[in-house]
Amino acid sequence: MSDASTSSAPVVICGAGPVGICAALELARRQIPSVVVDKNPSPPTDLRASTFHPPTLEMLEPLGLTAAMLAEGLEVPEWQIRMHASHERAVFDLAVLAQDTRYPFRLQYEQASFCALGWAQLMNSPLVELRTATEITGLDQDSAAVRLQTADGQVITSPWVIATDGAASTLRGALKLTFEGLTYPETTVLATTRFPFEAHLPGLSWVNYVWTDTGTFSLLRVPDRWRVSLYPEAGESIDEALRPARIETRLQAIVPNKASYDVLECRPYRIHQRILDSYRHGRILFAGDAAHLNSPSGGMGMNCGIHDAMNLAEKLSRVLAGAPDSLLDQYDRQRRPIARDEILGQADANRRRMQQKDPAWRRAELERLQAISSQPAESREFLLRSAMITGLRRAAEIQ
């Protein structure tokens, strides 16, 4: 292997999605240079996450991201679970978190917009080298370094590698790691439209999880459109569920529309619940979807990955300054149990709640949630957990 084909960096980050972006920017804030590699030539634009929770907005503030996000995003002061037929609902007002966070709301801001903003920040940072259209094809590591092979024959050597390369992580696959968990039976169809649902459904919030007589759907607003999550019926193939006529039928069942719905985008996705047995494997550290996957119900997956990145960057900067690398084991201890218990567990419970079809169970659950939302102390405890604040406080106590 010639020297011309080899380069080195103190930290290499594989994957420039939200988690990789945050890891690189936080390292740069701490004066640690990094190389970020991503197989895409430009920021991805497909439909993905859209919710940023209060503590995430606080973390992104010193990175210079929050102000721009607030200027472009949609602040959501409350969210709800509702019965479609009767419009009964339990409404959770995040104002009860005013004593706990500077941002007592959710921010609806699409992942594609966040990636575009983040890539611009990466390219403007003198401490970050962003290598686009660079695909990692293999790796090996020893006690001193990791060597990453790229599709164009280059080798990147680094003492530390952060794997933020997503659900189909190349690095996780190269290490042949067990990614234990399950894949849920349903496939979700996400469609977007500018149809004004808020003018037709009384008391609608900007974030809504809805029971219908036969199933469920969700309506989440982003600044200029609604994101509608639909679930195929039993026995319906994904190809059938994606047919424009079928999507039209499902949207008409939500609100009858004399004109046909103008569907702007549509994508299917499978829902997984999986987690690594350790976030550290030698000199390779995993974060985000490369480390854990969960149901999107509650909008916690991307946020959890960003929390991983910030925790890891803080510890890795200390290791590079001379602290023992056992500090990186504390990253695993602090973040993995939170993902397992707070994120995967809570997202699974959210999913199971909305998948329930028994009318008596739904009625009892709605009344339980209405009782919680009507009492400030109980509502605050509920929202501290759903807004991911409880999990972060728990992680901070783990040594």
N, C-alpha and C positions, 0 to 999 in steps of 0.2 A: 504494500500500500504506500503510495507516494505521499510526500508531505503536501503536495498541491491539492490532494483530495480530502485533506483533513483540516478541521477547524475546531476550536475549543471555546468554551464559555463557562463562567462560574455556575450558572443555572441555565438549563434549557427547559422550556415549557412547550409541551406538545399539545397543540390545540388552542386556537384563538377565538373560542366562543366566550361567553360571559365569564366563565371561571378562569380561563387562561388570561383573559384581559386583566381581570382584577388581580391575579397573582403577580403579573408583570408590573402593573402600575404600583402595587403596594411595595414590591421589592424596590422599584425605582425610587419611590418616596423615601425608602430607607437607604438609598444610595447603593443598591446592589444591581449591577447590570445583568441583563438576561438576553437570551435569544429565544424568540417565540416562533415556532414553525407551525404552519397550517397548510393542509393540502388544497385549500380553496384559493383561487387567485384574488378574490374580493370577499367582503363580508357576506355571509349567507343571508338570503332574503325570504326563505320559506317560513311558513307559519309555525311558530313554536310558542314559548312562554310569553306571558304578557303582564304578570303581576309582580310588583315589587312591594315587599312588606316593610313596615316602619324601621326595624333595626338595619335592614339592608340599605335603606336610604341614608341612615346615619353613617354606616361604614363607607359608603361611596362618596360622602361629602369631602373628606380630605384628599380624595383622588381627583377632585375637580369635575365630577360627573353629575352630582345630584342637582345642582342648579339648572343645568341644561335639560335634564330629564323633567324637572318640575315645569320648566317653561314649555315643554312640548307635550307632556303626558297629561293624563286625566286623573285628578284627585278623587278618590272614592271614599267618602266619610262613613259609609255604611254598606253592609251587604246583607243578603237575606236568603232564607230557605222558604219556599212557598208552594202552595197547592194551586195548580194551574186552573182547575175548574172553578174554584170558589174565590181565588185571589187571597185567601188567608195566608198569613206569613209571620215568620219570626224575623225581626229586623235587629241586627247587631250594629250598634253605633260605636265606632272606634274613638269617639270623643272621650270615652271613659279611660282611655290610655294616656290622656294628656299629662299625667304626672309621671309617666314611664318613658315617654319618647317625645322628641321634638317634632315627630311626624305622625300624629294620630290619625292616619288614613292609609289606605292602599293606594299605590300609584299604578294606573294602567298605562303601560309603556311597552311597546312590543319589542321582543328580543332582537328582531332585525334592526330596529332603530338603535337599540343599545349597542349592538355589535358595530354598527357604522360609527357611532360616537366613540366607542372604545378603540376601534382601529385607528381613527384619526389621532387619538391621544397617544397610542403606541408609536405611530409614525413621527409624532412631534417630540417624543422623548429621546434625549441623547443617551439614555441608559438602556434603551430597548432596541434590539435589532429584530424587525419583523420579516421573516422569510415566508413569503406566500408561495402558493403552488409547489409546495415542498412536501412530499409524501414520505413518511417513515415506513420502511419495509422490514426492518429487523433491528435487533439489538443484542449486545452482550455486556456484562458488567463483571467487575471484580471488586476487591476491597478498596480500590482507589478511585475508580471512575466508571462511567457508563459510556458506551460507544453506540451511537445510533447510526444505522445505515439508511440512506435515502434512495429513492427510486432512480435518481440520476447519478448514482455511484459515489456520492459524497459520504464522508463520515464526520459526525459531530461528536466531539468528546466533551464530557462534563462530569464534575464530581457529583452533581445532583441533577436529577431530572424530575420534573413535575408532569404527571400524566393527566391532562385535562382534555383528552381526545374523545370524550363522549361515550354514548351507550355502546357503540361498536368498537370500543377502544382497541387500537392496534397493539399498544403496549401491554395491555392486559392479556390479549391473545398471545403475544409473543412469549410472555412469561408462563403461559398455560395455567392461569389462575382460575380457581373455582369461583364462580359468580352465582352463589346459591340464591334460590328464590323461586318465583313462579311467574308465569305469564297469564294474565286474566283472560277468560274466554271471549270477552267482547272486544270488538274493534270500534273505536270512536271515529266518527266523521266530523271534522271541524270545517265549518263553512262560514264565510263572512258576507255581510250584506249591509247596505246603508238604510234598509227599511227601518222606519221609526217605531220600533216595538214600544218605546216608552209612551207613545201617544195612544196606544191601544190596550195596554195592560196596566190597570190601576196600581199606583203605589210602587212601580218598578224601581229598583235601585240600579246602579251601574254594574253590580255583580250579583247574579241570581242563580240559585240552584233550585230546580223546579221538578216537582212530582206531577205527572199526568196520570190519567186513569189507567194507562197501560204501560207506563215506563217513566222515563226521566229525560230531561235535557238541561242545558245550562245556557244562560245568556250573559256574556261578559262584554262590556263596552270598552273599546279603545277610542282614542280621540275622534276618529272620523268614521267609525263603523261598529257594527255588532259582530262579535264572534259567537257562533252558535255551535254547541257540541251536541251531536245527535248520535243515537245508538241504534244500530241495525236491529231489526226484529229477529227473533229466534229462527234459525234456519236460513236467514238471508245472507247470501255471500257478500263479500266486500265489493265485488264488481257490481252486483245489483244495487247495493246501498249507495254507490257512487254515481249511479246513473242520474243525469240532470232531472229527469222526470220524477225519480224517487225522492231526491232532495227537495224538489218543489212540493211534493205531496207532504213531506214531513214539516216543511216550513208553513205551508197552508194550514196544517193542523195546529200550529202554535197561534197564528193570527191569520184568518182568512183575508186574502188580498186579491181584489178584483184584477189587478194587473199581476203578471207573473213576477216572482222574486228575481231581482238582479243579484246573482251570486257572483261575488268578485273573485274569491279564491276557495279552494276546497282541498283538503288532504285527509287521508286516513292515518291512524296510528294505533299500534298495539300498546297496551298498558302492561307494564312489568313491575314486579316488586323484587328487587335483588340487592345484595350487598356483598362486598368483599369480606374475607375473613380477617384482613388487615389492610390498612391504608398505606403501610410502609413495606416495601419488598426490597431490601438492600438499600441501594441509593436511588431507587425510584419510588416516588410518593404520589399517591392517587388522590384525586379530588373530583367533585362533581359527579356527573353521570358515569364517568369511568370507574367510580367507586361505589355508587349506589343509584338505584332507579326506584321510582315510586309512582303511584297514581297521581295524575295532575290535579285531582280534586283538592282544592284548597290553595293551589298555586305555590307549593313549597319547594319543588325540586330545584329550580334554578337558584332560588334564594339560598337553599341549603348549600349548594355548590359554591356560591360566592362566599358564604360564611366559612366553608372549608378553606378557600383560597386565602382569605384574610388571616385566619388562624395560622395556616402553614407558612405564609410569607413572613409573619412576625417571628416565628420560631426558626425558620431557615436563615433569616438575616442574623439572628443571634449565633447560630452555629457557624456561619461564615465569619463572624467576628471573634470566634474562639470558644464559644460554649460547646459542651459535649454534645455529640450527635444523638445521645439518648433523649434529648429534648424533642426529637422528631417522633419518638415513641409516645410522648405525651400528646402530640397532635392526634395520633391514632386513638388514644384513650379518651380524649376530649370530644372528638368529632364522630367517631364511629357509633358509640352508644346512642348519641343524640339522633343520628340518622336512623338507626334501627328502631329506637323506642318512640321518639317524638315525631319524626318525619314519616318514615314508612308506616309506623303504627297509626298515626293520626290520618294520613292520606288514605290508608286502607279502610279505616273506620268511616271517613267521609264518603268513600266510594260505596261501601256496604249500606250506609244510610240511604243514599239516593237510589240504590238498586232494589231496595225493599219494595214490594208491591202489595203487601197485605194492608187493606184500608185501616183496620183497627190499630196496627202497629204504627202506621204513619200518623194517625190522629194522636196517639199517645206521645209520639216523638215530637210532633209539632207543638203540642201543649207543653211538653217539657222544655223545649227550646224557647218558647214564648215566655215561660216563667223565668228562665235564666236571663233572657234579654231585658226583662222588665225590672230586674233588681241590679242596681249599679255595681255592688260588690261582686255578685255572682257573675255578672256580665264581664266585669274586668278580668276575673280569673280565667274565664272561658276565652276571652280575646287575647290575653297574654300568651296563652298556649297557641291559639290558631295564628297569631301574628308572629310566632317563633321567638318571642322574648323569653318565655320560660325555659326553653331549651338552651338558649345562649347563657342564661344565668346558671343553669345546672352545669353546663360544660365548664364554665369559669371556676367552678368549685372542685373540679377533678384535677388531681396532681399527677 
